[in-house]
């Protein structure tokens, strides 16, 4: 029989019961945990089993299942368990269940392949019954906390259909003796053996990874011409999305119930991209209005009388690498049951008239966070690379750029995608701009549903027309250490314009932009740091003497920072820890100088270039010939600072 929701009419329930009773393939039962206690039926099957229980699961948190299974084991009923201990890191209590099974002496094997063991199945050999679906064995997956208002939407399916039961027996045996994807976890001391005869697999079944769930699904989506309804927990595999959008574009009505929390789960940030694409394509979307989760994985194809349900989400892992079980069935009673459930959830036609679902509302992305060029920067070239951190939820970007404080749209719908981490940046490189001109720029982030979030307006100034990327004769530039963004050095009109990222010039290894010459013997270098914007409080620029171009080289430098004032810094020997002496707490413009006398280097500062103050001195390990020049670092390796340094002399 079928256990339906209380909202169904007696006529529909009768039709379903008759349909199931008439099939020669066995009885099918669907239980709906939005309103029913589905746990009792499963516990009864466990308690009544006398021949053997095979259990495969991703995680278990409800000790009632463990306790009853252990009791059957202690009564002499054989039990085998396929599980995945990796679930314990996320699901509290799973490790306790596993420990209970181990201590009882039950044989257990664990999945070791890259794809997890995502099964949710129990096979009862003596009752020729299998239970499977989308529900993990947790306290809230089989029983509602409150009917229709607080529950986990799940598929809980019981069947005595011999084709399905025997398929699971064979696939369980296949996994049990598999030594490439599974390993022994506990209580197995003899050779691995199969328990059942090897049966043919029901062609309506789909077992991943041996079969690709997405490929089979897309094949039937492409054949549908009447209507598609779906309840899907997680959507990150674009193959499903593309095929559903294609169906909608050829005129097939599509309705979907999705999960609200997955839409903004940072671990699965591509879910939002796929859901927003579905919304933009005209797919009707709703998500839960109740207090629980929508964890079902169900798709209904009306023209084919086809129900697809099981354990696979619309993800790449669920399609091809995880251990999954899915049912592509044309059984009419099952199809009608799911149609009735979907309509009730979509229309909120439950007896309480509770809001099981509400209309989907696309959420905006985070505002972009600019990295470079820093606002107010004086640039080294008229071609500018704008870079920013887009966040997890932005998919497209509009760039506004111009000479007005309210810049016009310059580049639209740049398909750059989200930032997978805080060091993943989006960028746009401009064509050559007018020299010696202040430009204003702004980025607007957009989702695939066209929800937007705008960044602030920043400015930069292009170099004078005489500035070129070339350096004066005898000068060379290089990035030292591991820099997040390549630097640039240019010279024009007596000014060095140096753009640099870099984590810092400090510690035991440096990360910065060095523009330099060589010096043999004693000597000095003097310069005026005209500007160094505050990308970070410790963004800094100044003059340096360095023994080598390695990141850990001995060095001494005199710098001025954006917000921390003047500093004489040095590393006495290669790989040693840096030290410093602080000068006045002033910012640029400021004059700086380093003087070498043998192995002693001294740093000086001046506000006017004529009256000098000694800031610090150090003895460092240097050779006869050293590198001497200009050092710039942003102190934020994901952003660029552009310093202007003039009046350079040696």
C-alpha positions as CSV (number, residue, x, y, z in Angstrom):
1,X,0.0,0.0,0.0
2,X,0.9,3.7,-0.2
3,X,1.0,5.9,2.8
4,X,-0.2,9.3,1.5
5,X,-0.6,12.7,3.0
6,X,-3.8,13.5,4.9
7,X,-4.7,16.1,2.3
8,X,-5.3,13.5,-0.4
9,X,-8.9,12.5,-1.3
10,X,-10.1,9.0,-0.6
11,X,-10.6,8.5,-4.3
12,X,-6.9,9.1,-5.1
13,X,-5.7,7.0,-2.2
14,X,-8.0,4.1,-3.3
15,X,-6.6,4.4,-6.8
16,X,-3.1,4.2,-5.6
17,X,-3.7,1.2,-3.4
18,X,-5.4,-0.7,-6.2
19,X,-2.6,0.2,-8.6
20,X,0.0,-1.2,-6.2
21,X,-2.0,-4.3,-5.3
22,X,-2.4,-5.2,-9.0
23,X,1.2,-5.2,-10.0
24,X,3.0,-8.5,-10.3
25,X,6.3,-6.8,-9.4
26,X,5.5,-6.5,-5.7
27,X,4.2,-3.8,-3.4
28,X,5.6,-0.3,-3.3
29,X,5.1,2.1,-0.4
30,X,6.0,5.8,-0.3
31,X,5.9,7.5,3.0
32,X,5.9,11.3,3.4
33,X,7.8,12.6,6.5
34,X,6.2,16.0,6.1
35,X,3.2,14.6,7.9
36,X,3.8,10.9,8.7
37,X,6.0,8.9,11.0
38,X,8.1,6.9,8.5
39,X,10.5,5.8,11.1
40,X,8.1,3.3,12.7
41,X,7.7,1.3,9.5
42,X,11.5,1.1,9.1
43,X,12.0,0.0,12.7
44,X,9.3,-2.6,12.3
45,X,11.1,-4.1,9.3
46,X,14.4,-4.2,11.3
47,X,12.6,-5.9,14.3
48,X,10.9,-8.5,12.1
49,X,14.0,-9.5,10.1
50,X,15.3,-13.0,10.7
51,X,17.6,-13.8,7.7
52,X,19.9,-10.9,7.2
53,X,20.2,-7.1,7.1
54,X,22.4,-5.1,4.7
55,X,22.8,-1.4,5.5
56,X,24.5,1.3,3.5
57,X,24.6,4.9,4.6
58,X,26.3,8.3,4.3
59,X,25.6,9.2,8.0
60,X,23.4,8.0,10.9
61,X,22.5,10.1,13.9
62,X,19.4,8.3,15.2
63,X,20.4,5.7,17.8
64,X,17.0,4.0,17.5
65,X,18.2,2.4,14.2
66,X,21.5,1.4,15.6
67,X,20.0,-0.1,18.8
68,X,17.4,-2.2,16.8
69,X,20.0,-3.4,14.3
70,X,22.4,-4.4,17.1
71,X,19.6,-6.3,18.8
72,X,19.0,-8.3,15.7
73,X,22.7,-9.0,15.4
74,X,22.8,-10.2,19.0
75,X,19.8,-12.4,18.2
76,X,21.9,-14.2,15.5
77,X,20.7,-12.3,12.4
78,X,23.6,-11.5,10.0
79,X,24.3,-7.8,9.4
80,X,26.6,-6.1,7.0
81,X,27.3,-2.4,6.9
82,X,28.8,-0.2,4.2
83,X,29.5,3.3,5.4
84,X,31.8,6.3,5.1
85,X,33.6,7.7,8.2
86,X,34.3,11.0,6.4
87,X,30.7,12.0,7.3
88,X,31.6,12.3,10.9
89,X,33.5,15.5,10.4
90,X,30.3,17.2,9.4
91,X,27.5,15.3,11.0
92,X,27.6,15.1,14.8
93,X,26.8,11.8,16.3
94,X,27.7,9.7,13.3
95,X,30.9,8.6,14.9
96,X,29.0,7.4,17.9
97,X,26.7,5.3,15.7
98,X,29.8,3.8,14.0
99,X,31.4,3.1,17.3
100,X,28.3,1.3,18.5
101,X,28.2,-0.9,15.5
102,X,31.9,-1.7,15.8
103,X,31.7,-2.6,19.5
104,X,28.8,-4.9,18.8
105,X,31.0,-6.9,16.5
106,X,29.1,-6.1,13.3
107,X,31.2,-6.5,10.1
108,X,31.8,-3.0,8.5
109,X,33.4,-1.8,5.4
110,X,34.2,1.8,4.6
111,X,34.3,3.7,1.3
112,X,37.8,5.0,0.4
113,X,37.3,6.2,-3.1
114,X,37.3,9.9,-3.7
115,X,33.5,9.9,-4.1
116,X,31.7,9.4,-0.9
117,X,29.3,6.6,0.0
118,X,26.0,8.5,-0.4
119,X,23.7,5.5,-0.1
120,X,20.6,5.5,2.2
121,X,19.5,1.9,1.9
122,X,18.5,-1.1,4.0
123,X,18.0,-4.5,2.5
124,X,15.9,-7.1,4.5
125,X,16.7,-10.5,3.0
126,X,14.1,-12.5,4.8
127,X,11.3,-10.1,4.0
128,X,12.5,-9.5,0.4
129,X,12.2,-5.8,1.0
130,X,14.4,-2.8,0.4
131,X,14.1,0.7,1.8
132,X,15.9,3.5,0.0
133,X,15.5,7.2,-1.1
134,X,16.9,10.5,-0.1
135,X,16.6,10.3,3.7
136,X,19.7,9.9,5.8
137,X,19.2,8.1,9.1
138,X,18.8,11.1,11.3
139,X,16.1,11.9,13.9
140,X,14.4,14.5,11.7
141,X,14.5,12.8,8.2
142,X,11.8,10.2,8.8
143,X,9.5,12.1,11.3
144,X,8.3,15.7,11.1
145,X,9.0,18.0,14.1
146,X,5.7,19.6,13.3
147,X,3.5,18.4,10.3
148,X,3.8,20.6,7.3
149,X,5.5,23.4,9.2
150,X,8.8,21.9,10.4
151,X,10.1,18.8,8.6
152,X,12.7,17.6,6.2
153,X,11.3,17.0,2.8
154,X,12.5,13.4,1.9
155,X,11.7,10.5,-0.3
156,X,11.2,7.4,1.8
157,X,10.5,4.4,-0.4
158,X,9.8,0.7,0.6
159,X,9.4,-2.0,-2.0
160,X,9.1,-5.8,-2.4
161,X,9.5,-5.6,-6.1
162,X,11.9,-8.5,-6.7
163,X,13.7,-6.7,-9.6
164,X,14.6,-3.8,-7.4
165,X,15.3,-5.9,-4.3
166,X,17.6,-8.2,-6.2
167,X,19.3,-5.3,-7.9
168,X,20.3,-3.9,-4.5
169,X,21.4,-7.4,-3.3
170,X,23.8,-7.6,-6.3
171,X,25.1,-4.1,-6.0
172,X,25.6,-4.5,-2.2
173,X,27.6,-7.6,-2.8
174,X,29.6,-5.8,-5.5
175,X,30.6,-3.1,-3.1
176,X,31.2,-5.6,-0.2
177,X,33.9,-7.5,-2.2
178,X,35.3,-4.4,-3.9
179,X,38.9,-3.7,-2.6
180,X,39.6,-0.7,-4.8
181,X,36.8,1.6,-3.5
182,X,36.2,0.1,-0.1
183,X,38.3,-1.2,2.8
184,X,37.6,-3.2,5.9
185,X,36.7,-1.0,8.8
186,X,35.9,-3.5,11.6
187,X,35.0,-7.1,12.5
188,X,36.0,-8.9,9.3
189,X,38.7,-11.6,9.7
190,X,37.9,-13.9,6.8
191,X,38.0,-13.5,3.0
192,X,35.4,-11.2,1.5
193,X,32.5,-13.2,0.0
194,X,29.2,-12.5,-1.7
195,X,26.0,-13.4,0.1
196,X,23.5,-13.5,-2.7
197,X,23.3,-14.9,-6.3
198,X,24.3,-12.4,-8.9
199,X,21.0,-11.0,-10.3
200,X,20.5,-8.8,-13.4
201,X,20.1,-5.1,-12.6
202,X,16.7,-3.7,-13.1
203,X,16.9,-1.4,-16.1
204,X,14.9,1.2,-14.2
205,X,17.6,1.4,-11.6
206,X,20.6,3.7,-11.9
207,X,23.7,3.0,-9.7
208,X,26.5,5.6,-9.7
209,X,29.4,5.5,-10.3
210,X,28.9,2.6,-12.8
211,X,26.3,4.7,-14.6
212,X,26.2,8.5,-15.1
213,X,23.1,9.9,-13.4
214,X,23.3,13.2,-15.3
215,X,23.6,11.7,-18.7
216,X,20.6,9.5,-18.2
217,X,18.6,12.3,-16.7
218,X,19.4,14.8,-19.5
219,X,18.4,12.1,-22.1
220,X,14.9,12.0,-20.7
221,X,14.6,15.8,-20.1
222,X,15.4,16.2,-23.8
223,X,12.5,13.9,-24.8
224,X,9.9,15.6,-22.6
225,X,7.2,17.6,-24.5
226,X,4.4,18.0,-21.9
227,X,5.6,19.2,-18.4
228,X,8.4,18.8,-15.9
229,X,8.2,19.2,-12.1
230,X,11.2,18.8,-9.8
231,X,12.1,19.0,-6.2
232,X,15.9,19.3,-6.0
233,X,18.1,19.9,-2.9
234,X,21.4,20.9,-4.6
235,X,22.1,22.0,-8.2
236,X,25.7,22.5,-9.2
237,X,25.9,20.3,-12.4
238,X,25.1,22.6,-15.4
239,X,24.2,19.6,-17.6
240,X,20.9,19.4,-15.7
241,X,20.4,23.1,-15.7
242,X,21.1,23.5,-19.4
243,X,18.7,20.7,-20.4
244,X,15.9,22.1,-18.2
245,X,16.4,25.5,-19.7
246,X,16.3,24.0,-23.1
247,X,13.0,22.3,-22.3
248,X,11.6,25.6,-21.1
249,X,12.8,27.4,-24.2
250,X,11.0,24.8,-26.4
251,X,7.7,25.6,-24.6
252,X,7.7,22.9,-21.9
253,X,6.3,24.2,-18.6
254,X,8.8,23.7,-15.7
255,X,8.2,24.1,-12.0
256,X,10.9,23.5,-9.4
257,X,11.1,23.5,-5.6
258,X,14.6,24.2,-4.5
259,X,16.3,24.5,-1.1
260,X,16.7,28.0,0.4
261,X,19.9,27.2,2.4
262,X,21.8,25.6,-0.5
263,X,21.3,28.8,-2.5
264,X,23.7,30.5,-0.1
265,X,25.8,27.7,1.1
266,X,29.5,28.8,0.6
267,X,30.6,25.2,0.2
268,X,28.3,24.9,-2.9
269,X,28.4,28.4,-4.3
270,X,27.7,27.2,-7.9
271,X,24.1,26.3,-6.7
272,X,23.2,30.0,-6.8
273,X,24.6,30.3,-10.4
274,X,22.5,27.4,-11.6
275,X,19.3,28.5,-9.7
276,X,19.6,32.1,-11.0
277,X,20.0,30.8,-14.5
278,X,16.8,28.7,-14.1
279,X,15.0,31.7,-12.8
280,X,16.2,34.0,-15.6
281,X,15.1,31.4,-18.2
282,X,11.5,31.5,-16.9
283,X,11.5,28.4,-14.8
284,X,8.9,28.8,-12.0
285,X,10.7,28.4,-8.7
286,X,9.6,28.1,-5.1
287,X,11.6,27.2,-2.0
288,X,10.6,26.1,1.5
289,X,8.3,28.3,3.6
290,X,8.5,25.7,6.4
291,X,11.2,25.6,9.0
292,X,13.1,22.5,7.7
293,X,15.0,21.5,4.6
294,X,14.0,20.5,1.1
295,X,16.2,17.4,0.8
296,X,14.2,15.5,-1.9
297,X,15.7,14.6,-5.3
298,X,12.6,14.0,-7.5
299,X,11.9,14.8,-11.1
300,X,8.6,14.1,-12.8
301,X,8.2,14.0,-16.6
302,X,4.5,14.1,-17.5
303,X,4.7,13.2,-21.1
304,X,6.6,10.0,-20.2
305,X,4.8,9.1,-17.0
306,X,8.3,9.0,-15.5
307,X,9.4,9.5,-11.9
308,X,13.1,9.9,-11.1
309,X,14.0,9.7,-7.5
310,X,16.8,8.4,-5.2
311,X,19.9,9.8,-3.6
312,X,21.6,11.8,-6.3
313,X,21.5,15.6,-6.3
314,X,22.1,17.6,-9.5
315,X,25.8,17.7,-8.9
316,X,28.8,16.3,-10.8
317,X,29.8,14.1,-7.9
318,X,26.3,12.6,-7.6
319,X,26.4,12.0,-11.3
320,X,29.7,10.1,-11.7
321,X,31.9,9.6,-8.6
322,X,29.8,9.0,-5.4
323,X,28.1,5.8,-4.6
324,X,24.4,6.6,-5.4
325,X,21.1,4.8,-6.1
326,X,18.3,6.2,-8.3
327,X,15.1,4.9,-9.7
328,X,13.8,5.9,-13.2
329,X,10.4,4.3,-13.1
330,X,7.2,4.4,-15.2
331,X,5.1,2.9,-12.4
332,X,1.9,4.9,-12.6
333,X,1.1,4.7,-8.9
334,X,4.4,6.1,-8.0
335,X,4.1,8.9,-10.6
336,X,0.6,9.9,-9.3
337,X,1.8,9.8,-5.7
338,X,4.6,12.3,-6.5
339,X,2.3,14.5,-8.6
340,X,0.0,14.7,-5.6
341,X,2.8,15.5,-3.2
342,X,4.3,18.2,-5.5
343,X,0.9,19.9,-6.1
344,X,0.3,20.0,-2.3
345,X,3.7,21.6,-1.6
346,X,3.5,24.0,-4.6
347,X,-0.1,25.2,-3.8
348,X,0.2,24.9,0.1
349,X,-3.0,22.8,0.0
350,X,-2.2,20.8,3.1
351,X,-4.9,20.5,5.8
352,X,-3.3,23.2,7.9
353,X,-2.9,25.6,4.9
354,X,0.6,26.0,6.1
355,X,3.2,27.7,3.9
356,X,5.2,24.7,2.9
357,X,6.7,26.7,0.0
358,X,7.0,30.4,-0.9
359,X,8.0,32.1,-4.1
360,X,11.7,32.2,-4.8
361,X,13.3,35.6,-4.6
362,X,16.7,36.0,-6.1
363,X,19.3,37.4,-3.8
364,X,21.9,40.0,-4.7
365,X,25.7,39.4,-4.8
366,X,28.1,40.9,-2.4
367,X,29.5,44.3,-3.4
368,X,32.8,44.0,-5.2
369,X,36.0,44.8,-3.1
370,X,38.5,46.7,-5.2
371,X,42.2,45.6,-5.1
372,X,44.0,47.8,-7.6
373,X,44.8,50.4,-8.6
374,X,44.4,52.0,-5.2
375,X,42.2,55.0,-5.2
376,X,44.2,58.2,-5.9
377,X,47.0,56.3,-7.6
378,X,49.4,57.9,-10.0
379,X,49.8,55.2,-12.7
380,X,52.9,54.1,-14.6
381,X,51.0,53.5,-17.9
382,X,47.9,54.6,-19.7
383,X,46.7,51.0,-20.1
384,X,45.2,50.1,-16.7
385,X,44.4,46.7,-15.2
386,X,41.4,47.1,-12.8
387,X,41.2,44.2,-10.3
388,X,38.7,43.3,-7.6
389,X,37.4,40.6,-5.4
390,X,33.9,39.6,-6.6
391,X,32.8,37.3,-3.8
392,X,31.0,33.9,-4.0
393,X,27.7,35.1,-5.5
394,X,28.6,37.4,-8.3
395,X,28.7,36.0,-11.8
396,X,28.8,38.9,-14.3
397,X,30.2,42.4,-13.9
398,X,29.7,45.9,-15.4
399,X,32.6,48.3,-15.4
400,X,31.9,52.0,-15.4
401,X,34.8,54.2,-16.4
402,X,35.3,57.9,-17.4
403,X,36.5,61.3,-16.4
404,X,33.3,62.2,-14.6
405,X,32.7,61.5,-10.9
406,X,29.7,59.6,-12.1
407,X,31.4,57.4,-14.8
408,X,29.4,56.0,-17.6
409,X,29.1,52.3,-18.5
410,X,32.3,51.2,-20.2
411,X,32.1,47.3,-20.4
412,X,28.9,45.3,-19.8
413,X,28.3,41.8,-18.6
414,X,31.9,40.6,-18.2
415,X,31.4,36.9,-17.6
416,X,34.2,36.5,-15.0
417,X,32.4,34.3,-12.4
418,X,32.6,34.2,-8.6
419,X,35.7,34.3,-6.5
420,X,36.4,30.9,-5.1
421,X,38.7,32.4,-2.4
422,X,39.8,35.8,-1.1
423,X,42.8,35.6,-3.3
424,X,40.8,34.9,-6.5
425,X,40.4,38.2,-8.3
426,X,38.5,39.4,-11.3
427,X,40.1,42.0,-13.6
428,X,39.5,44.1,-16.6
429,X,42.3,45.8,-18.7
430,X,41.4,49.0,-20.3
431,X,42.6,50.2,-23.7
432,X,45.1,53.1,-23.7
433,X,43.6,56.1,-21.9
434,X,44.4,59.8,-22.2
435,X,47.7,60.8,-20.5
436,X,47.8,63.0,-17.4
437,X,44.1,62.5,-16.8
438,X,42.1,61.6,-13.7
439,X,39.7,58.7,-14.3
440,X,36.8,57.5,-12.1
441,X,35.8,53.8,-12.1
442,X,33.2,51.6,-10.5
443,X,32.3,47.9,-10.7
444,X,28.7,46.6,-10.4
445,X,28.5,42.9,-9.6
446,X,25.5,40.9,-11.0
447,X,24.1,37.5,-10.6
448,X,22.7,35.3,-13.4
449,X,19.2,36.6,-12.2
450,X,20.5,40.1,-12.8
451,X,20.4,41.1,-9.1
452,X,23.1,43.7,-8.5
453,X,25.5,45.2,-6.0
454,X,27.6,48.2,-6.7
455,X,31.1,49.1,-5.5
456,X,32.3,52.6,-4.7
457,X,33.8,55.1,-7.1
458,X,37.6,55.1,-7.1
459,X,40.1,57.2,-9.0
460,X,43.5,57.0,-10.7
461,X,45.6,59.4,-12.7
462,X,47.4,58.3,-15.9
463,X,51.0,59.4,-16.4
464,X,52.0,62.5,-18.3
465,X,52.5,62.1,-22.0
466,X,56.3,61.9,-21.6
467,X,56.1,58.8,-19.3
468,X,56.9,55.5,-20.8
469,X,57.3,52.0,-19.4
470,X,61.0,52.3,-20.0
471,X,63.6,53.1,-17.3
472,X,66.6,55.3,-17.5
473,X,69.9,53.7,-18.7
474,X,71.4,51.4,-16.1
475,X,68.1,50.8,-14.2
476,X,66.4,47.4,-14.0
477,X,63.2,46.3,-12.2
478,X,62.1,43.0,-10.9
479,X,59.5,41.5,-8.5
480,X,61.3,40.0,-5.5
481,X,59.8,37.0,-3.7
482,X,56.3,35.6,-4.2
483,X,54.1,38.5,-5.3
484,X,50.3,38.1,-5.9
485,X,50.2,40.6,-8.7
486,X,53.0,41.4,-11.0
487,X,54.5,44.9,-10.5
488,X,55.4,47.6,-13.0
489,X,58.1,50.3,-13.0
490,X,58.1,53.4,-15.3
491,X,59.9,56.6,-15.6
492,X,59.0,60.0,-17.0
493,X,59.4,63.7,-16.2
494,X,61.9,62.9,-13.4
495,X,59.5,60.6,-11.6
496,X,59.6,56.8,-11.1
497,X,56.1,55.4,-11.0
498,X,56.2,52.0,-9.4
499,X,53.2,49.6,-9.0
500,X,53.7,46.7,-6.6
501,X,51.9,44.1,-4.7
502,X,53.8,41.9,-2.2
503,X,53.2,40.8,1.3
504,X,55.9,42.9,2.9
505,X,59.7,43.6,3.2
506,X,60.1,41.9,6.6
507,X,60.6,38.7,8.5
508,X,63.0,36.2,6.9
509,X,61.8,36.7,3.3
510,X,60.6,39.6,1.3
511,X,57.9,40.2,-1.3
512,X,58.0,43.5,-3.2
513,X,58.9,45.5,-6.4
514,X,62.6,46.5,-6.7
515,X,63.8,49.0,-9.2
516,X,67.6,49.1,-9.0
517,X,71.2,49.6,-10.2
518,X,74.4,48.0,-8.9
519,X,76.9,49.6,-6.6
520,X,80.5,48.5,-6.0
521,X,82.1,49.7,-2.8
522,X,80.8,52.5,-0.7
523,X,77.9,54.7,-1.8
524,X,74.4,56.0,-1.2
525,X,71.1,56.7,-2.7
526,X,68.7,59.5,-2.0
527,X,65.1,60.0,-3.2
528,X,61.8,61.8,-2.3
529,X,58.8,59.5,-1.9
530,X,56.2,61.8,-3.3
531,X,53.2,59.5,-2.7
532,X,52.4,56.0,-1.5
533,X,48.6,55.4,-1.1
534,X,47.2,53.5,1.8
535,X,46.3,50.2,0.3
536,X,47.4,48.9,3.7
537,X,48.6,50.9,6.7
538,X,52.0,49.4,6.1
539,X,52.1,50.1,2.3
540,X,55.6,51.6,1.9
541,X,58.2,52.9,-0.5
542,X,61.8,54.0,-0.1
543,X,65.5,53.3,-0.9
544,X,67.3,50.0,-0.4
545,X,70.7,48.4,-0.5
546,X,70.5,44.7,-1.0
547,X,73.1,41.9,-1.2
548,X,71.3,39.8,-3.7
549,X,67.9,39.5,-5.5
550,X,66.8,36.5,-3.5
551,X,63.8,37.0,-1.2
552,X,65.8,36.2,1.9
553,X,68.8,38.4,1.1
554,X,70.5,40.7,3.6
555,X,69.4,44.2,3.1
556,X,68.9,47.7,4.6
557,X,66.3,50.2,3.6
558,X,64.8,53.5,4.6
559,X,61.1,53.8,3.9
560,X,58.1,55.9,4.5
561,X,54.7,54.1,4.9
562,X,51.2,55.1,4.2
563,X,50.2,55.3,7.8
564,X,53.0,54.1,10.0
565,X,55.6,56.8,9.4
566,X,59.3,56.4,8.7
567,X,61.3,53.2,9.3
568,X,64.9,52.1,8.9
569,X,64.7,48.3,8.4
570,X,67.4,45.7,7.9
571,X,68.1,42.0,7.7
572,X,71.7,41.5,9.0
573,X,72.3,38.2,7.1
574,X,70.6,36.1,4.5
575,X,67.6,34.3,6.0
576,X,67.8,36.2,9.3
577,X,64.8,37.9,10.9
578,X,64.4,41.6,10.0
579,X,64.7,44.4,12.6
580,X,63.8,48.0,12.5
581,X,64.3,51.5,14.0
582,X,61.3,53.9,13.9
583,X,61.5,57.4,12.7
584,X,59.0,60.2,12.8
585,X,55.3,59.3,12.4
586,X,54.9,61.2,9.2
587,X,53.6,60.2,5.8
588,X,54.7,61.2,2.3
589,X,56.0,63.3,0.8
590,X,59.3,62.6,2.6
591,X,62.9,62.4,1.6
592,X,64.8,59.2,2.4
593,X,68.5,58.1,2.1
594,X,70.7,55.0,2.8
595,X,74.4,55.2,3.0
596,X,76.8,52.3,2.8
597,X,80.2,52.4,4.4
598,X,81.8,48.9,4.3
599,X,79.3,46.6,5.9
600,X,77.6,49.4,7.8
601,X,74.4,50.9,6.3
602,X,72.7,54.0,7.8
603,X,69.3,55.4,7.1
604,X,68.3,59.0,7.1
605,X,65.1,61.0,6.6
606,X,64.3,64.6,5.7
607,X,61.2,66.7,5.2
608,X,63.0,69.1,2.8
609,X,65.9,67.3,1.3
610,X,68.5,69.5,3.0
611,X,68.3,68.9,6.8
612,X,68.7,65.2,7.6
613,X,67.9,63.0,10.6
614,X,69.7,59.8,11.3
615,X,67.0,57.1,11.9
616,X,69.1,53.9,12.3
617,X,72.2,52.0,11.4
618,X,73.1,48.3,11.1
619,X,76.0,46.1,10.2
620,X,74.8,43.7,7.4
621,X,76.5,40.9,5.5
622,X,77.1,42.2,2.0
623,X,79.6,41.6,-0.8
624,X,81.7,44.2,-2.6
625,X,79.0,44.7,-5.2
626,X,75.4,45.2,-4.1
627,X,72.1,46.2,-5.6
628,X,70.9,49.7,-4.8
629,X,67.5,51.3,-5.7
630,X,63.9,51.8,-4.9
631,X,61.7,49.4,-3.0
632,X,57.8,49.4,-3.0
633,X,55.4,46.9,-1.4
634,X,51.6,47.1,-0.8
635,X,51.7,44.8,2.3
636,X,48.6,43.2,0.8
637,X,49.6,40.6,-1.7
638,X,46.2,40.6,-3.4
639,X,46.3,44.4,-4.1
640,X,48.6,46.8,-5.9
641,X,50.0,50.1,-4.5
642,X,51.4,52.6,-6.9
643,X,54.1,54.9,-5.5
644,X,55.6,58.0,-7.1
645,X,59.3,58.6,-6.3
646,X,61.3,61.5,-7.6
647,X,64.6,63.4,-7.0
648,X,66.5,60.2,-7.1
649,X,70.3,60.6,-6.9
650,X,73.3,58.6,-6.1
